Amino acid sequence: MEKILIIDDDKAYAETLKIVLSESFNNVDFVTVAKEGLKYVLSESPDVVITDLKMPEIDGIEVLRKIKEIDNSIAVLIITAFENTNTIVEAMQLGAYDYIDKTFDLKRIQYVVKKAIESKRNIDQLVVKFTEDEEESKLKHYMIGDSPQMREIFKKIGKVSASRVNVLVQGESGTGKELVTRLIHNGGVTRNYPFIAVNCSALSESLLESELFGHVQGAFTGAIKNKKGKFELAGKGTIFLDEISEISPNLQAKLLRVIQEREFERVGGEAIIKMEARIVAATNKDLLDLVKKGLFREDLYYRLNIFSINIPPLRERKEEIPKFIVHFLKKINLELHKNVDTIPYDVVEMLKNHDWIGNVRELENTLMNAVLLAKSNVLEKEYFNFLQVAPMQNNPDKLQTIAEVEKEHIERVLEQLNWNKSRASKVLGITKTTLYNKIALYKITPKGL
């Protein structure tokens, strides 16, 4: 039987709230002195505590703080007639389940208490519950996967990390191409040398050339001093060329020469510099298809593709999603200083059944948003509202293609975020460039236009 405690120095209000809550719950008590309320918490361990904010001797924030020290699983609701933004922020940071204006209908408080109780009941039906700590570095550079596809990838990583051959990593946005590259780098002959990453789509052709090869003073306007390029900085380590498919034909030719000759010059310079780094190139496109279309040099493709790794999308290995959830919650809790460590089975099933167009990165960003919204240590389904869509019909003629699912999901996220493309790209786990391309490809426009 659930226990609910009301702490409020306004006896009339406390009695009225008790009457309303007693319509749904059998065990509701109240006290009018905060210290008495804390003694009650120690002896009775209530499931929910509703405390007034403004009280003599001890205010609601301090009550919240002390209750959380006694038992972090107790849901604490703060009610007040004095709205204060700073206090709201502080209360939520300290772990309040909710912060409610006293002028609200008492039925509203009854509803919130019911939700808090449901969270407590869900604890016995959790698929994720963990307490152990992990080093932050391990959480950042740790790859999940025990599916047959991922086991083969781990085998490939083990084989190629012992050499310096060039590697081509292909996979959709958010599948973990950079993480695979870091595992290759850290697992073998390059581990004691630099790891240098370059996003080839983020810079113009001239800036990318300078970024890769460096430049000498006076090589172009703004070149006020000599600058080492990424190839030079990488030394005997690894240079990771992300989104390699986006480089221009001119840079493709120059990169081919660097690979063939194992040397290069800085922009505007004449001195020959040895290239000793191993190149790992990555793309979310079918590079061979671009070769066939004449958009990527065939000779460069084969120079980069000495050894290839293709990462499957998350929708093809959904059995691994629960492991990703545990991993990411540990990581997110460390980053956000939170303690969200439980998630109901039905939420996990919902996440498993979702088609993650942004793959692992989208899943991580979605979980981070949910953790920020969480009012307790339990991740409720309500924190994933934009994922909750109507199930597809059973009629095979009406089943949606992956492209149709992707279009609908992007539209839904954009509308949910009022077409804030920066936030949408983060939630989807794709770059803004990819998002703009998808919007153009699917001809997506704001509703009402």
SVG drawing of the C-alpha trace seen along z (x, -y; Angstrom):
<svg xmlns="http://www.w3.org/2000/svg" viewBox="-13 -39 75 53">
<polyline fill="none" stroke="black" stroke-width="0.4" points="0.0,0.0 1.4,-3.4 2.2,-6.0 1.8,-9.7 3.0,-12.5 2.0,-16.1 4.2,-18.7 2.6,-22.2 2.3,-24.7 -1.1,-25.8 -3.2,-23.2 -6.4,-24.0 -4.8,-23.5 -3.1,-20.2 -6.4,-18.8 -8.1,-19.7 -5.3,-18.1 -5.5,-15.0 -9.2,-14.6 -8.7,-14.9 -5.8,-12.4 -7.7,-10.0 -10.1,-9.5 -7.4,-7.5 -5.1,-6.5 -5.8,-4.9 -2.7,-6.0 -2.3,-9.8 -0.9,-11.7 0.0,-15.3 2.2,-17.3 2.4,-21.1 6.1,-21.2 8.9,-20.3 11.1,-18.7 8.2,-16.4 7.9,-15.5 11.6,-14.5 11.1,-12.3 8.1,-10.7 10.3,-10.0 12.9,-8.3 10.4,-6.1 7.8,-5.4 9.6,-5.6 6.7,-7.2 6.5,-6.7 5.6,-10.3 6.2,-13.5 4.3,-16.7 6.0,-19.7 5.2,-23.4 8.1,-25.6 7.7,-28.5 7.7,-27.3 9.2,-28.5 12.5,-27.0 13.1,-24.7 11.9,-25.5 10.8,-23.1 14.2,-23.1 16.0,-22.0 13.3,-19.4 13.8,-18.0 17.6,-18.0 17.3,-16.0 14.8,-13.6 17.0,-12.7 19.9,-12.1 17.6,-9.7 16.1,-7.8 16.7,-9.0 13.8,-6.8 11.2,-8.9 9.3,-11.1 9.2,-14.7 6.6,-17.2 7.1,-20.9 4.0,-23.1 4.0,-26.8 2.0,-30.0 5.2,-31.9 6.5,-31.2 10.3,-31.7 12.3,-30.6 15.5,-30.1 13.8,-28.0 12.2,-25.8 15.6,-25.2 17.2,-24.4 14.4,-22.0 14.6,-20.1 18.4,-19.9 18.1,-18.4 15.8,-15.7 12.2,-17.0 9.6,-14.9 7.6,-18.0 7.1,-21.7 3.5,-22.8 1.7,-26.1 -0.7,-26.0 -3.3,-27.8 -3.7,-24.7 -6.7,-22.6 -6.1,-20.0 -7.0,-17.3 -3.9,-18.3 -1.8,-17.4 -3.7,-14.1 -2.8,-13.3 0.9,-14.0 0.9,-11.9 -0.6,-9.0 2.2,-9.3 4.8,-9.3 3.2,-6.2 3.2,-4.5 6.9,-5.2 7.5,-3.4 5.4,-0.4 7.4,-0.1 10.6,0.6 9.7,4.3 9.4,4.5 12.6,3.0 14.9,4.3 17.7,1.8 18.9,1.4 22.5,0.8 24.7,-0.7 28.3,0.0 30.5,-2.9 32.8,-2.9 35.7,-5.1 34.5,-8.0 37.2,-7.2 35.9,-3.7 32.4,-4.9 33.5,-7.3 35.5,-4.9 33.6,-1.7 31.8,0.1 28.6,2.2 27.8,5.3 27.5,9.1 25.4,9.7 27.1,11.8 27.7,8.7 29.4,6.9 31.5,9.9 32.9,10.0 33.7,6.3 35.6,6.8 37.6,9.5 38.4,7.2 39.5,4.4 41.8,6.9 43.4,7.9 43.9,4.5 45.1,2.7 48.3,4.7 49.3,3.1 49.4,-0.4 47.3,0.3 44.6,-2.2 41.1,-1.4 37.7,-2.4 34.9,-2.4 31.4,-2.7 28.0,-3.0 25.0,-5.2 25.3,-8.4 25.5,-7.7 26.6,-4.0 30.0,-4.7 32.5,-5.0 34.8,-7.3 34.6,-4.9 35.6,-2.0 38.5,-4.1 39.6,-4.9 39.5,-1.2 41.7,-0.5 44.1,-3.3 44.2,-2.4 44.4,1.3 47.6,1.8 50.8,0.3 49.5,-3.3 48.4,-3.5 51.3,-5.6 51.0,-8.1 48.5,-10.9 44.9,-10.4 43.9,-13.2 40.3,-13.6 39.1,-15.8 35.6,-16.3 35.9,-16.7 32.4,-18.2 32.9,-21.0 35.4,-23.1 35.6,-24.7 38.1,-23.2 40.8,-25.8 40.5,-25.6 40.4,-21.8 43.6,-21.7 45.3,-24.0 43.9,-22.0 45.2,-18.7 48.6,-19.8 49.4,-23.0 50.6,-26.2 53.6,-28.6 53.5,-32.2 52.1,-34.4 50.6,-31.4 47.3,-33.2 45.5,-36.2 45.4,-35.5 48.4,-33.1 50.4,-35.2 52.6,-32.3 53.6,-28.8 51.0,-26.2 51.4,-22.4 48.7,-20.4 46.8,-17.3 49.0,-14.9 52.1,-16.3 50.5,-16.4 49.5,-12.8 53.1,-11.7 53.1,-7.9 49.6,-7.8 46.2,-7.8 44.5,-10.4 40.7,-9.9 39.1,-11.5 35.4,-11.6 32.9,-12.1 35.6,-11.4 33.0,-11.3 32.6,-15.1 36.1,-16.2 36.4,-17.9 38.0,-16.3 41.0,-18.6 41.6,-17.4 41.0,-13.8 43.9,-14.1 46.2,-15.6 45.2,-13.0 45.9,-10.2 49.4,-11.7 50.1,-11.8 49.1,-8.2 51.1,-7.0 54.3,-9.1 54.0,-9.0 55.0,-12.7 53.5,-16.2 54.2,-19.9 52.5,-22.6 50.3,-25.0 52.6,-27.6 55.7,-25.7 58.4,-23.7 59.9,-21.5 59.0,-17.8 57.4,-16.4 57.2,-12.6 53.7,-11.2 53.9,-8.4 50.4,-8.2 47.8,-5.5 44.7,-6.8 41.2,-5.7 38.6,-7.1 34.9,-7.0 31.7,-7.7 27.9,-7.3 27.6,-6.9 28.2,-4.0 31.7,-5.0 31.8,-2.4 28.5,-3.7 30.0,-7.2 32.9,-5.7 30.5,-4.2 28.8,-7.5 32.1,-9.3 31.8,-11.4 34.8,-9.7 38.1,-8.7 38.4,-4.9 42.2,-4.9 41.7,-6.8 38.9,-4.4 41.2,-1.4 44.0,-3.2 41.8,-3.9 40.0,-0.6 42.9,1.7 40.8,3.0 37.1,2.3 34.7,2.4 31.0,2.0 29.0,1.1 25.3,2.3 22.6,-0.1 21.0,0.2 17.7,1.4 19.5,4.6 20.8,5.4 17.9,4.3 18.7,7.0 21.7,4.9 19.6,1.9 19.1,2.8 22.9,3.0 23.2,-0.4 20.6,-1.8 22.6,-0.6 25.9,-1.9 24.5,-5.3 22.6,-5.8 25.9,-5.3 27.7,-7.7 24.9,-10.3 24.6,-10.1 28.3,-10.9 28.1,-13.8 24.9,-15.3 25.5,-14.4 22.2,-12.5 21.2,-9.1 18.7,-7.9 19.3,-4.1 16.0,-2.4 13.8,-2.0 10.6,0.0 10.3,3.0 7.6,1.3 9.9,-1.7 12.7,0.6 10.4,2.4 9.3,-0.9 12.9,-1.9 13.7,1.5 10.8,1.2 11.8,-2.3 13.6,-2.7 16.6,-4.8 17.5,-6.7 20.4,-8.4 21.4,-5.0 23.4,-4.8 24.0,-8.5 20.2,-9.3 19.6,-6.7 22.1,-8.4 20.8,-11.9 17.2,-10.7 18.2,-9.1 20.0,-12.3 16.9,-14.4 14.8,-11.9 17.3,-12.0 17.1,-15.8 13.3,-15.5 13.3,-12.8 11.8,-13.7 13.1,-10.6 15.5,-7.8 13.0,-6.1 12.8,-6.9 9.0,-7.0 7.4,-6.6 6.2,-10.2 9.8,-11.4 9.8,-9.8 6.6,-11.3 7.9,-12.0 8.9,-8.3 5.4,-7.0 3.8,-6.6 0.8,-4.6 1.8,-1.0 2.1,-0.1 -0.9,1.7 -0.8,5.4 -1.8,5.1 1.4,5.9 0.3,3.6 0.4,0.7 3.7,1.4 6.1,-1.6 9.5,-1.6 12.5,-2.7 12.5,-6.0 8.9,-6.6 9.6,-5.8 12.6,-8.1 10.7,-11.0 7.9,-10.7 10.3,-10.5 12.3,-13.6 9.0,-15.5 7.8,-14.5 11.1,-15.6 11.2,-18.9 7.6,-19.7 8.2,-18.7 11.2,-21.1 9.4,-23.9 11.8,-23.4 14.9,-24.2 17.3,-22.4 20.3,-22.5 18.4,-20.7 16.7,-18.4 20.0,-17.3 21.3,-16.5 18.2,-14.5 18.3,-12.6 22.0,-11.9 22.9,-13.3 24.9,-16.3 23.1,-19.5 24.4,-19.0 22.7,-15.5 19.5,-16.9 19.4,-19.7 20.0,-17.0 17.2,-14.8 14.8,-17.8 15.5,-18.6 15.4,-14.9 12.0,-14.3 10.6,-17.8 9.8,-18.3 8.1,-21.6 6.6,-23.0 2.9,-22.1 0.6,-24.9 2.9,-26.2"/>
</svg>
